[in-house]
Amino acid sequence: MSIDLPLTTAERADTFRRLGIWRDRTVADIFDENAVRSPSKIAVVERHRTLTYAEVKRLADNLTANMAKFGFEPGQIVAIQSKNAVEFPLVNIACSRLGLIFMPMHDGWREAELQHLLGLARVPMLIIPGVYRGFDHAAMIEEIRAGLPDLKHVFAMDGEHPGARAFSDLLRPAEWTEADARAHRPDPDLPANVMLSGGTTSISKISPYSSNGFLAMLMSAAACADFNSEDVCAALAPAGTGATGYIFPILMPLLHGATSVILDRWGDPAEAVELIRSNKCTYAVGVPTQLTRMIPALEQHSPQDFAALRAFLCTGASLPFDTGVAVERMMECEILTMYGATDAGTVTMTALGDPLEARLRSVGRVRPGFECELRDPEGKKVGEGQRGEVCWRGPDKSWPYIGPRDQFEAVFDADGFYRSGDIGEFDADGFLYIVGRSKDMILRGARNIFPRTIEEKVILHPSVLDVSVAAMPDPELGERACAFVVLRPGKTLTFQEMIAFLKEQKLAIWQMPERLEIYDELPRGPGGKVQKVQLTADITRKLKQEAAGAA
């Protein structure tokens, strides 16, 4: 990775500092200040333990001092693969103090993903669960370790394993002084945190963020939600996914002197609902599919059970409007959303007090310091009121991918604008609406079909819990639309019933799905986005089998 800040010129960096968006702080700077200010306050609540700010700081001090003994070079990457736990911020804080780069990884990733990511990033230190949910992570790492010459240190959170020391060894008392902190403090413009793309269309890419860019993203989100030190935040999504699972529900509270209540893993939606209720959470973060699956459990409660809750940040994919309305009614909170990309930061967000239609249908207004344009297929800016590909640049992202330069050049233009592939339009009040994705668009003969338009209608059917519309191949028209549906418990739905319902919803005939497939669960990437490529592959394979059987 070259140190050339290709996305942020000196002039733009000066602007970000003048606006107060870049404050030349690090994660460790801010956390340490909060720990000194409120040592006895509860910082983290987990299933089997509760930690104060002083306790988290003591563990982070020990971890930092013990990691410093390894003699890592600044800029090296430390990776963690784990269930949701306080170990994420502990390792993040230690890396921030030592000038190392923190890389969280999804606990569901296996040999293919880890071999690629650990090798490409030349990771010298890895923290793993050991054995978790019946899978032996330690044995997996031992199997691939010969192909990872840079991996010198492996620690398991559940104790010692062949090839892995106990993570608890790193938490043994060790001295970390103010002089040590001053000697190791990194430049806030250098890479500090990594986010990994979900890998829905290819293997994940490694996207680094400087401290200034990373904290700009986090603090802007907090401002939209009026987040403060009195908040109690529910962390529901997998922490290894990055923003939705870790940055906003776990790290953001610790950088505001607030409390994070961590669901160690997503399973029974009723458990997530109870976590919010019993801990009197004021704020929650999750992905749309989690909110959708929580509805049956929410129906067993009254809104008064969630009297403390004021906001639910739901991001990673689109949330159906009616689902949002139902959840707001049942929890008496406001649902917020943000829009961006793992590769390029978050460009828009809704805010508390925004009109309901805007909060639940749009992805918000452009955030301070960002430039956002809608462009036509030739890359020219479209006229006012027209749709176009959403492209942006801003203070969040200032580093290219770790890896081949052509990855970066494929999605960023020469001026540092990120080309999202999403099709959007702005309303008169500046709210951005995502109407589809260029890659997801279904070309049926001479007509363009945006799946999202159909999905927003199908989800209204009382039997439907979740839906995605994707292309299926057709020898005559090129592509046709297929609806992949997850049903509510005990419900049924036929193709004819679906079409009749869509006609009642006034969906144009040419947009109607031409096939219905029932799934127990839609395939989703770690960040919650439906893997439409897999759906198309599924139906393509099924069509071939049906054709072979009819021959």
Number of C-alpha atoms within 10 A of each C-alpha: 12 10 9 11 16 14 22 20 14 9 8 14 19 13 15 23 14 11 12 12 21 22 16 16 15 23 25 24 16 16 23 20 14 22 22 12 13 15 18 13 17 21 27 24 21 15 11 5 8 14 17 18 25 20 18 24 22 20 21 26 24 21 26 27 23 19 18 18 8 12 8 16 11 17 16 19 24 27 24 24 25 26 23 24 22 21 19 24 21 23 24 25 27 26 29 25 26 27 23 24 26 27 29 24 25 23 21 13 13 13 13 10 16 19 15 15 22 23 17 15 18 16 21 20 20 21 24 25 21 26 16 15 8 6 13 14 23 23 16 14 23 15 11 13 18 10 12 18 12 15 18 12 15 24 24 26 21 15 15 17 19 12 14 21 20 18 21 15 16 18 19 15 14 15 13 17 11 7 8 15 16 11 11 15 16 22 15 22 19 22 29 31 24 26 26 25 21 21 15 19 12 8 14 16 23 19 24 28 28 25 26 28 28 26 26 25 23 19 17 19 24 17 12 17 22 12 20 16 13 12 22 27 30 31 31 30 28 29 31 27 24 24 27 24 26 24 22 26 27 30 25 25 26 26 23 19 24 24 30 27 27 26 23 18 18 15 11 11 19 15 16 22 21 16 19 24 20 10 15 19 22 22 24 24 27 23 24 23 21 18 20 18 16 18 18 13 15 21 13 9 15 13 16 12 18 23 15 19 24 19 24 24 23 22 26 25 16 22 20 21 18 15 18 22 16 15 21 18 13 19 25 20 20 25 27 28 28 26 22 18 15 21 25 28 26 26 28 23 25 27 25 17 11 13 10 17 10 20 23 23 20 28 25 24 21 20 20 15 18 16 14 18 19 24 20 15 10 6 13 12 17 16 11 11 11 14 19 25 25 25 25 22 24 27 30 28 27 27 25 26 21 18 15 12 12 10 13 19 14 10 16 21 14 9 11 22 19 26 20 18 16 17 22 22 21 20 14 8 8 13 19 24 19 20 18 18 18 16 12 18 20 24 16 20 12 8 12 13 23 22 23 21 14 21 20 17 21 27 21 18 16 12 18 18 21 23 24 22 28 27 26 23 18 14 7 9 12 14 18 23 27 23 25 25 24 22 21 16 10 6 11 13 18 12 14 11 12 21 19 11 16 21 14 10 13 9 16 10 10 13 19 18 24 13 18 18 16 15 13 11 13 20 17 15 16 25 27 23 20 20 18 21 15 16 22 19 15 12 19 16 13 12 15 11 12 11 10 9 8 7 6
